Amino acid sequence: MCGIVACIGRDDAVEPILDGLRNLEYRGYDSAGIAVRGPNGDGRQQAVGSSVADGGVTATELAVRKCEGEISELEKLVSAQRPSGTVGIGHTRWSTHGAPTAANAHPHTGCDGDVAVVHNGIIENYEELRDRLREAGHEFVSETDTEVIPHLFEEHRRDADVAEAFRRTVRELEGSYAVALLAIDDETVYAARQGSPLVLGVDAADDRYFLGSDVPAFLEYTDDVVYLENGDLVTVSPDGYEVTDVDGTPIERSVDTVDWDPEDAIKGAYDHFMLKEIHEQPSALRQTIRGRVDAGSDDVNLEGFAPGTFAGVGRVQFVAAGTSYHAARYAAHMLSQAGVPASTAVASEFASSPPPIEDDTLVVAVSQSGETADTLEAVRRAIAAGARTAAVTNVVDSTITRECDDALYIRAGPEIGVAATKTFSSQVVTLSLLAERLVRDVTGRPSNGVGRRHDALSMLPEHVQRVVDESDAEAVAERYHGSDAYFFLGRGAAYPVALEGALKFKEITYEHAEGFPAGELKHGPLALVTEDTPVFIVTTGQHVEATLSNLKEVQSRGAPAIAIGQDPTGSFERAADEFLPVPETHPFAAGILANVHLQLLAYYAADLLGCPIDKPRNLAKSVTVQ
C-alpha cells in the first residue's frame, strides 16, 4: 500500500512530485507529504548549511510539508509554504501502523532534521529497533514503523558516509519495504526495494530521474523505466543512477519502454476514473484479444505458451484476492466444464493453510498489479511445495512475473480507480484463453464449442460498447436508492459475476451487498430477503429454469427482482421487475457483459450517495501488505 514518488534533476522538483502523488493517490489517501532539498532557509526547518549570495545568507535545508487528508490538502499547504529544490521525495499514505494524522504522515525525519524518509510496506522488527534507538537517546514523535529508518540512519551516519550509512540501515530492516531517503548532504536520493514495488523512471531528454511505487507516478514525464528487484539499492542524482546490492556491488538492470499512453492516467472529461475505465473496456479488450484469437478460428496464440506448454499438468489451482479471485473462479469453472480439474483459493488462505500440492499441479496466480502481498506469499508457498507456477497480471516485470515460472499479460493498460473494472473483463478473457491452452494440452483436444466462443470474443468489444451506451443501470440505481440491502445471485459462470457485482457495490457505496450462489438462496440467505432488499439475478442463458425459479422465490417474499444478462427465451424479461439485457452471445461472454451493467449500477448508486468513488474509505488499489 502507500505511494512513493521522487524527482531528481536540475529543475523544480515540487510540481513533478505533486503530479506523481496525484497519480498514485489510488494507493492511499489518508495523509500525504513531501520533502525537498534546496535553498529553504525560511525558519520552518533547521538550516544545516549556508552560502553567501548577494550579501545575504541562503540556507540549504530539507523542507518538509505534510498533513492529514488527501493530496488536495497537501497542495494547499505547499501553496501557502512552498519549498524550493531540484531533488525531493513524496508519499501518499494508507495507514497500517498508526492513525491517519499529520504526525504519522510521511516523510519522517530524525532528531537532527538532516534526513527524510518515505516508506511503503511493513518493518517487522521496528519495535526492537525503536527500543534500541530510544536507549541511545532518539526521540520518536509518531506511531509508525517507518520512523525508525531515519533514526537508524542517523546512528550509522555518525561513522560512515551517506551511502554506507544507508546500506547499513537497510541491512537491519526486516519485512517488506520500499524506501527512499533524502539527506541534506547531497543532491541524491537513496532507495531500496524488498518485497514492495519500486520503479525508476529515466527522462534522458531533461536529465531527470524519478522513483515511483508504480509507473503512473511519472508516466507523463517519461515512459523509460528500470524495474528494480528485491534486494536492489539504487542511488540517483542529477548526474545519473547506479543499482547495487546491499553490499554495494553494481547490478545491471535494463531500461524498458512502457507501452502505456499517459492519457490513460488522466480523467479527462469524466467525473471519475471509474467511469472512464468502464468506458475504456472496449479498447482494453481489443488490446487483450489482439493477435491471440481470430473470429472463425479455433486457434489460440498466446505469447510464450506454445502448444504442449502444459503437457504433464493434471490439475490447476488458482490463487487470487478480491476482483482477481472472482476472475479466477470464472476460469476454474471453464476448466472444470472442459474436463480439467481446477479450483480457486483465496490467496491469503492458501498462504496460511496450503492444500496438498501434487507433482502435476499448476498454480496460477492472478493479480492486477503483480504486487499483491497475499498472492505473492501464496506463490512462494506453492514454489516451496514444488509446484509449477504461472502469473496472470497487468504489469510487465512486476514481482509476480519474476517469481513465477511463466507470465501472461492481460494488456488492460493502467487502471487508477480503486474499484477494478476494465481489468476484471481483461482478466476473464485472458484466463479463458489460458484455459483453452490448458484444455488442449491436458486432454489432447479443443474444448467443446471453442469456435463459437472465439467468435463471441471477437465481438466482445463491440458488445461491451453497446452495453455502455444503452444500459439503464442509472435508472435502476435511482429506483432502488435507499434500500436496506442488495443481494446478487448467479449459477455456474454467473456466480463469480454475482460476487463481483456485490463487491463493486459494497466497495464504493458502503451499502450492505452480498453475492450468493443462486442455489444457496433457500439455505439461509432467503431469511434476509424483504421488500426493501432488491435482488439482482445474473443470467448467462444457461440454467434458465432453475435461475428463474430463484427469481420467483424472492418475488414471493416481496423483494424486487432485477435480471441482468442474456435471455434467449424472454422468460426473465417477462418475469423480472427490471431487466438489463446484453447482446446475444456465447454464455461465457454474457457474464462479462452482465458485469458491465453491474459496474454501472454500482457507480451510479455511489454517485447518488455522494461517495468518493475513486477513493473509497479504508481501501487502496494495490494491497502490498499482508
C-alpha positions in Angstrom: 0.0 0.0 0.0 1.0 3.7 0.1 2.6 5.5 -2.8 6.3 6.7 -3.1 7.5 9.4 -5.5 10.9 11.0 -6.0 12.2 13.5 -8.6 15.9 14.1 -9.1 17.0 16.7 -11.6 18.2 20.3 -12.3 14.8 22.0 -12.3 12.0 22.4 -9.8 11.1 19.0 -8.2 8.0 20.1 -6.3 5.5 20.1 -9.1 6.5 16.7 -10.6 6.3 15.2 -7.1 2.9 16.6 -6.6 1.9 15.3 -10.0 3.2 11.9 -9.1 1.3 11.8 -5.8 -1.9 12.8 -7.6 -1.3 9.9 -10.0 -0.7 7.5 -7.1 -3.5 8.5 -4.8 -5.3 5.3 -5.6 -2.6 3.6 -3.5 -3.5 5.6 -0.3 -5.1 8.9 0.6 -5.4 9.4 4.3 -2.3 11.6 4.6 0.5 12.9 2.3 3.7 14.8 2.4 6.9 15.9 0.5 10.5 16.7 1.4 12.7 18.9 -0.8 16.3 19.7 -0.6 17.1 23.3 -1.6 17.5 26.9 -0.5 14.7 26.8 2.0 16.2 28.8 4.8 12.9 30.3 6.0 13.0 29.3 9.6 10.4 26.5 9.2 13.2 23.9 9.2 16.6 23.7 10.6 19.3 25.2 8.3 22.4 23.0 8.3 24.4 24.6 5.6 24.6 28.1 4.1 26.2 30.0 1.4 26.6 33.8 0.9 24.8 35.2 -2.1 24.1 38.9 -2.9 25.4 39.8 0.6 22.8 37.6 2.4 22.6 34.0 3.7 20.7 31.3 1.8 20.3 28.1 3.8 20.2 24.7 2.2 17.9 22.5 4.2 15.3 19.8 3.9 11.9 21.4 3.7 9.1 19.0 4.8 5.5 19.6 4.2 2.9 17.0 5.3 -0.6 16.8 6.5 -3.6 14.6 7.2 -6.1 14.2 4.4 -6.0 13.8 0.6 -3.4 15.3 -1.8 -5.6 18.3 -2.2 -4.9 19.2 1.4 -1.2 18.9 0.8 -1.4 21.1 -2.2 -3.0 23.8 -0.1 -0.2 23.5 2.4 2.5 23.6 -0.2 0.9 26.6 -1.9 1.0 28.5 1.4 4.5 27.4 2.3 6.1 26.5 -1.0 9.5 24.9 -0.7 12.2 25.1 -3.4 14.6 22.5 -4.7 15.6 20.2 -7.5 15.6 17.0 -5.6 12.8 15.7 -3.4 10.6 12.8 -2.3 6.9 12.4 -1.7 4.4 10.0 -0.2 0.7 9.3 0.0 -0.3 7.0 2.9 -2.6 4.2 3.6 -2.4 3.5 7.3 -1.0 0.3 8.7 0.8 1.5 11.8 -0.8 4.5 13.5 -3.8 6.6 12.7 -4.1 8.9 9.7 -2.7 12.0 11.3 -0.2 14.7 10.3 2.3 13.3 12.8 2.1 9.8 11.2 2.3 11.2 7.7 5.5 10.7 5.7 8.2 11.9 5.1 9.6 11.1 8.5 12.8 12.8 9.8 15.3 12.0 12.5 16.4 14.0 15.5 18.6 16.4 13.5 16.3 17.1 10.6 19.1 16.2 8.2 17.4 13.2 6.6 13.9 12.5 5.4 12.4 9.1 4.6 9.3 7.7 2.8 8.4 4.1 3.0 5.9 1.6 1.7 5.4 -1.8 3.4 6.0 -3.0 7.0 9.1 -3.1 9.0 8.6 -6.2 11.1 11.4 -5.6 13.6 10.6 -1.9 14.2 9.7 -2.3 17.9 13.1 -3.9 18.6 14.9 -1.1 16.6 12.9 1.6 18.2 13.6 0.4 21.7 17.4 0.3 20.9 17.3 3.7 19.4 15.4 5.2 22.4 18.1 3.8 24.7 20.6 5.7 22.5 18.7 8.9 23.1 16.5 9.2 20.0 13.0 10.7 20.4 10.1 9.5 18.4 7.1 11.6 17.5 4.9 9.2 15.5 3.3 5.8 15.9 4.7 4.5 12.6 7.2 1.7 11.9 8.7 4.0 9.3 10.2 6.5 11.8 12.8 4.0 12.9 14.5 4.3 9.5 15.7 8.0 9.7 16.8 7.5 13.3 18.7 4.3 12.4 20.3 6.1 9.5 21.5 8.9 11.9 23.1 6.3 14.1 25.1 4.8 11.2 25.9 8.3 9.8 28.0 9.0 12.9 30.9 7.0 11.5 30.0 6.4 7.8 29.3 8.4 4.6 25.7 8.6 3.4 25.9 5.7 1.0 27.4 3.3 3.6 25.0 4.6 6.3 22.1 3.8 4.0 23.4 0.3 3.2 23.9 -0.4 6.9 20.4 0.8 7.7 18.9 -1.4 5.0 20.8 -4.5 6.3 19.0 -4.1 9.7 15.4 -3.8 8.3 13.3 -6.9 8.3 10.0 -7.2 6.5 8.5 -5.9 3.2 9.5 -2.4 2.1 10.3 0.1 -0.5 12.3 3.0 1.0 13.5 6.3 -0.4 15.8 8.5 1.6 16.9 12.1 1.1 19.8 13.5 3.1 20.9 17.1 3.5 24.5 16.2 2.4 24.0 15.9 -1.4 21.5 16.1 -4.3 20.9 12.3 -4.2 18.1 10.0 -3.3 18.9 6.6 -1.9 16.3 3.9 -2.3 15.9 0.2 -1.7 13.3 -2.4 -2.6 12.5 -5.6 -0.7 9.0 -7.0 -1.2 7.2 -3.8 -2.1 7.2 -2.3 -5.7 9.6 0.5 -6.7 10.4 1.6 -10.3 13.0 4.1 -11.6 11.9 6.4 -14.4 14.6 7.8 -16.8 13.9 11.1 -18.5 17.1 11.4 -20.6 15.8 14.4 -22.6 15.6 16.6 -19.5 18.4 15.0 -17.4 15.9 14.0 -14.8 15.1 10.8 -12.9 12.1 9.6 -11.0 11.2 6.9 -8.5 7.7 5.6 -8.0 5.7 2.8 -6.5 4.1 2.4 -9.9 4.7 3.7 -13.4 1.8 6.2 -13.5 3.7 8.2 -10.9 5.9 9.6 -13.7 4.3 8.4 -16.9 3.5 11.9 -18.1 7.2 12.7 -18.0 8.8 9.5 -19.3 8.0 6.0 -20.4 11.5 4.7 -20.0 11.7 2.6 -16.8 14.0 0.4 -14.8 12.2 -2.3 -12.8 14.0 -2.7 -9.5 14.1 -6.2 -8.0 14.1 -7.4 -4.4 17.4 -6.7 -2.8 18.2 -3.8 -5.1 19.5 -0.5 -3.9 19.6 2.5 -6.2 21.5 5.8 -5.8 20.0 8.5 -8.0 21.5 12.0 -8.6 21.1 14.6 -11.4 24.2 13.0 -13.0 22.8 9.5 -13.2 22.0 6.4 -11.2 23.6 3.2 -10.0 21.9 0.0 -9.0 23.8 -2.2 -6.5 23.1 -4.9 -3.9 23.2 -4.2 -0.2 27.0 -4.6 -0.2 27.5 -2.0 -2.9 28.2 -4.4 -5.7 26.9 -3.0 -9.0 24.0 -4.7 -10.7 22.9 -4.3 -14.3 19.2 -3.6 -14.8 17.8 -3.0 -18.3 15.9 0.2 -19.3 12.5 -0.8 -20.7 9.9 1.3 -22.5 6.4 1.1 -21.2 3.6 0.6 -23.8 1.1 2.8 -21.9 -0.5 6.0 -23.0 -0.1 8.9 -20.5 -3.7 9.9 -21.2 -4.8 6.6 -19.6 -3.7 8.0 -16.2 -5.8 11.2 -16.7 -9.5 11.5 -16.0 -10.2 13.8 -19.0 -13.8 14.8 -19.3 -15.0 12.1 -16.9 -16.1 12.9 -13.4 -14.3 9.8 -12.0 -11.6 7.4 -13.1 -14.0 4.5 -12.5 -16.5 5.8 -15.1 -13.7 6.5 -17.5 -12.3 3.0 -17.1 -15.7 1.4 -17.5 -15.9 3.2 -20.9 -12.4 2.1 -21.8 -13.3 -1.5 -21.7 -13.9 -1.9 -25.4 -10.4 -0.7 -26.3 -8.9 -2.6 -23.4 -10.5 -5.8 -24.6 -9.2 -5.2 -28.1 -5.7 -5.0 -26.7 -6.3 -8.1 -24.7 -7.5 -10.1 -27.6 -5.3 -8.7 -30.4 -3.2 -11.4 -32.1 -4.4 -14.1 -29.7 -7.7 -15.3 -31.4 -9.5 -14.8 -34.7 -13.2 -15.0 -35.4 -14.0 -18.3 -37.2 -10.8 -19.9 -35.9 -10.2 -22.5 -33.2 -6.6 -21.5 -32.7 -5.2 -19.9 -29.6 -2.0 -17.9 -29.9 -0.5 -17.0 -26.6 2.9 -15.4 -26.5 5.3 -17.8 -24.6 2.7 -20.6 -24.4 3.2 -22.8 -27.5 1.1 -26.0 -27.9 2.4 -28.6 -25.4 3.5 -26.0 -22.8 1.3 -27.6 -20.2 1.9 -31.2 -21.1 2.1 -33.1 -17.9 -0.3 -30.8 -15.9 -3.1 -32.8 -14.3 -4.7 -30.2 -12.1 -4.9 -26.4 -11.9 -5.0 -24.4 -8.7 -5.8 -20.6 -8.9 -4.8 -18.2 -6.2 -6.0 -14.6 -6.1 -7.7 -11.9 -4.0 -10.6 -9.6 -4.4 -11.7 -9.0 -8.0 -8.9 -11.2 -9.3 -10.3 -14.1 -7.2 -13.7 -13.7 -9.0 -12.0 -13.7 -12.4 -10.1 -16.9 -11.3 -13.4 -18.5 -10.3 -14.7 -17.8 -13.8 -11.7 -19.6 -15.3 -11.8 -22.5 -12.9 -15.5 -23.1 -13.9 -14.5 -23.1 -17.6 -11.7 -25.6 -17.0 -13.9 -27.9 -14.9 -16.6 -27.9 -17.6 -13.9 -28.9 -20.1 -12.7 -31.9 -18.0 -9.6 -30.3 -16.4 -9.7 -30.5 -12.6 -9.5 -26.9 -11.3 -10.1 -25.0 -8.1 -9.7 -21.5 -6.8 -8.4 -20.4 -3.4 -8.3 -17.0 -1.7 -4.6 -16.2 -1.7 -4.3 -15.4 2.0 -6.0 -18.6 3.0 -3.8 -20.6 0.6 -0.7 -19.0 2.1 -1.9 -19.8 5.7 -3.1 -23.3 5.0 -1.9 -24.6 1.7 -3.6 -27.7 0.3 -1.6 -30.7 -0.8 0.3 -29.9 -4.0 0.8 -32.8 -6.4 3.7 -33.1 -8.9 1.3 -32.4 -11.7 -0.3 -29.3 -10.2 -0.1 -25.9 -11.9 -0.6 -23.0 -9.6 -1.9 -19.9 -11.5 -1.6 -16.6 -9.6 -3.9 -13.8 -10.7 -3.0 -10.3 -9.7 -3.8 -7.0 -11.5 -0.7 -5.2 -10.1 1.6 -8.2 -9.7 2.5 -7.0 -6.3 -0.4 -8.2 -4.1 1.3 -9.4 -0.9 -1.1 -12.3 -0.1 -0.9 -13.6 -3.7 2.9 -13.4 -3.7 3.0 -15.3 -0.4 0.8 -18.0 -1.9 3.1 -18.3 -4.9 6.1 -18.7 -2.6 4.3 -21.4 -0.7 3.4 -23.2 -3.9 7.0 -22.9 -5.2 8.3 -24.3 -1.8 6.0 -27.3 -2.3 7.4 -27.9 -5.7 4.6 -26.7 -7.9 4.9 -25.2 -11.3 3.6 -21.6 -11.3 2.2 -19.1 -13.8 1.2 -15.5 -13.3 -1.6 -13.6 -15.0 -1.2 -9.9 -14.4 -1.4 -6.4 -15.9 2.0 -5.1 -15.1 5.1 -6.1 -17.0 8.1 -7.1 -14.9 6.1 -6.9 -11.7 7.3 -9.1 -8.8 4.9 -11.9 -9.6 6.2 -12.3 -13.1 9.8 -12.7 -11.8 8.8 -15.2 -9.2 6.6 -17.4 -11.3 7.8 -19.8 -14.0 5.7 -18.2 -16.7 3.7 -15.0 -17.1 0.8 -13.9 -19.2 -0.3 -10.3 -19.5 -3.9 -9.0 -19.7 -2.9 -5.8 -21.5 -5.6 -3.7 -20.0 -3.5 -0.6 -19.6 -3.2 1.4 -16.3 -6.2 1.4 -14.0 -6.4 4.2 -11.5 -9.8 3.7 -9.8 -9.6 1.6 -6.7 -12.6 -0.4 -7.8 -11.4 -2.7 -10.6 -13.5 -2.6 -13.8 -11.7 -3.0 -17.1 -9.1 -5.3 -15.5 -11.8 -7.8 -14.5 -13.0 -8.0 -18.1 -9.5 -8.4 -19.4 -8.5 -10.9 -16.7 -11.5 -13.1 -17.6 -10.8 -13.0 -21.3 -7.0 -13.7 -20.8 -7.8 -16.5 -18.4 -10.3 -18.0 -20.9 -7.5 -18.2 -23.5 -5.1 -19.7 -21.0 -7.8 -22.2 -20.1 -8.2 -23.2 -23.7 -4.4 -23.8 -24.0 -4.6 -25.9 -20.9 -7.5 -27.9 -22.1 -5.8 -28.8 -25.3 -2.5 -29.7 -23.6 -4.1 -31.7 -20.9 -7.0 -33.5 -22.7 -5.4 -33.5 -26.2 -8.4 -31.8 -27.8 -10.1 -28.4 -28.0 -12.9 -27.6 -25.6 -16.5 -28.0 -26.9 -17.8 -25.0 -28.8 -14.5 -23.2 -28.8 -15.1 -21.7 -32.3 -18.4 -20.1 -31.2 -16.6 -18.8 -28.0 -13.9 -17.2 -30.1 -16.5 -15.6 -32.3 -18.0 -14.1 -29.2 -14.6 -12.9 -28.0 -14.1 -11.2 -31.3 -17.4 -9.4 -30.9 -16.9 -8.7 -27.2 -15.5 -5.1 -27.6 -18.4 -4.1 -29.8 -20.9 -5.7 -27.4 -19.4 -4.0 -24.4 -19.7 -0.7 -26.2 -23.4 -1.4 -26.7 -24.0 -2.1 -23.1 -22.1 1.0 -22.0 -24.1 3.1 -24.5 -27.5 1.6 -23.8 -27.6 0.5 -20.2 -30.5 1.6 -18.0 -28.3 0.9 -14.9 -28.5 4.6 -13.8 -32.3 4.5 -13.7 -32.3 1.2 -11.8 -29.9 2.7 -9.3 -32.2 5.7 -8.8 -35.3 3.4 -8.4 -33.7 1.3 -5.6 -31.8 4.1 -3.9 -32.2 3.9 -0.1 -32.9 0.1 0.1 -31.9 -1.8 3.2 -29.5 -4.2 1.4 -28.7 -5.5 -2.0 -28.3 -9.2 -3.0 -26.7 -10.7 -6.1 -27.3 -14.2 -7.4 -25.9 -16.4 -10.1 -25.4 -20.0 -11.2 -22.4 -21.5 -12.9 -20.3 -18.9 -14.6 -22.8 -16.3 -13.4 -21.9 -16.9 -9.8 -18.5 -15.2 -9.9 -20.2 -12.3 -11.7 -22.7 -12.0 -8.9 -19.8 -12.0 -6.4 -18.0 -9.3 -8.4 -21.2 -7.2 -8.7 -21.7 -7.3 -4.9 -18.1 -6.4 -4.3 -18.2 -3.4 -6.5 -21.4 -2.3 -4.9 -20.2 -2.5 -1.3 -16.7 -1.1 -2.2 -17.9 2.2 -3.4 -21.4 2.7 -1.9 -20.7 1.4 1.6 -24.1 -0.3 1.5 -24.7 -3.9 2.5 -24.3 -6.0 -0.5 -23.8 -9.8 -0.8 -23.3 -12.3 -3.6 -24.6 -15.9 -3.3 -24.9 -19.0 -5.5 -28.5 -18.9 -6.6 -29.0 -22.5 -5.4 -27.9 -21.5 -1.9 -30.7 -18.9 -1.6 -33.1 -21.2 0.3 -30.3 -22.5 2.6 -30.1 -19.3 4.7 -29.9 -16.1 2.7 -33.6 -16.1 1.9 -34.2 -15.1 5.5 -32.7 -11.7 4.7 -34.9 -11.0 1.8 -37.7 -8.4 2.3 -39.5 -5.8 0.2 -36.6 -3.5 0.8 -33.8 -5.8 -0.4 -33.6 -5.7 -4.2 -32.2 -8.9 -5.7 -30.0 -8.8 -8.8 -30.0 -12.1 -10.7 -27.3 -12.7 -13.3 -28.2 -15.0 -16.2 -25.9 -16.1 -19.0 -28.6 -18.1 -20.9 -27.7 -21.3 -19.0 -29.6 -22.9 -16.1 -32.6 -20.9 -17.1 -35.4 -22.8 -15.3 -33.5 -23.1 -12.0 -32.5 -19.5 -12.0 -36.0 -18.4 -13.0 -37.3 -20.3 -10.0 -34.9 -18.4 -7.7 -36.3 -15.1 -9.2 -39.8 -16.1 -8.3 -38.8 -17.2 -4.8 -37.6 -13.7 -4.0 -40.6 -12.1 -5.6 -42.9 -14.2 -3.5 -41.3 -12.6 -0.4 -42.0 -9.2 -1.7 -38.5 -8.4 -3.0 -37.9 -6.6 -6.3 -36.1 -8.9 -8.7 -33.8 -7.3 -11.3 -32.5 -9.7 -14.0 -29.2 -8.9 -15.8 -27.8 -10.8 -18.8 -28.9 -13.0 -21.7 -32.5 -14.1 -22.1 -32.9 -16.3 -25.2 -36.5 -17.3 -24.3 -37.7 -13.9 -23.0 -38.6 -15.6 -19.6 -36.6 -13.2 -17.5 -37.8 -10.0 -19.2 -41.4 -11.2 -18.6 -40.9 -12.3 -15.0 -38.5 -9.7 -13.6 -39.4 -6.3 -12.2 -36.5 -4.8 -14.1 -34.4 -6.3 -16.9 -30.9 -5.2 -18.1 -30.2 -7.1 -21.3 -27.0 -7.9 -23.1 -26.5 -8.7 -26.8 -27.0 -12.3 -27.9 -23.7 -14.1 -27.5 -22.0 -17.2 -26.1 -22.8 -17.8 -22.4 -19.1 -17.2 -21.5 -19.2 -13.7 -22.9 -22.7 -13.0 -21.5 -21.3 -12.9 -17.9 -18.7 -10.3 -18.9 -21.4 -8.2 -20.4 -23.7 -8.5 -17.4 -20.8 -7.4 -15.2 -20.6 -4.1 -17.2 -24.2 -3.4 -16.2 -23.3 -4.2 -12.6 -20.3 -1.8 -12.7 -22.5 1.0 -13.9 -25.1 0.2 -11.3 -22.6 0.4 -8.5 -21.1 3.6 -10.0 -24.5 5.4 -10.2 -25.6 4.2 -6.8 -22.4 5.5 -5.2 -22.8 8.8 -7.1 -26.3 9.3 -5.8 -24.9 8.8 -2.3 -22.1 11.3 -2.8 -19.4 8.8 -2.1 -15.7 9.3 -3.1 -16.0 6.8 -5.9 -12.3 6.6 -6.9 -11.0 6.6 -3.3 -13.4 4.5 -1.1 -12.7 4.7 2.6 -10.1 2.3 4.1 -9.2 0.8 0.7 -6.3 1.1 -1.7 -5.7 -0.1 -5.2 -2.7 -2.4 -4.6 -2.6 -4.3 -1.4 1.2 -4.8 -0.8 1.0 -5.7 2.9 -0.4 -8.8 4.4 
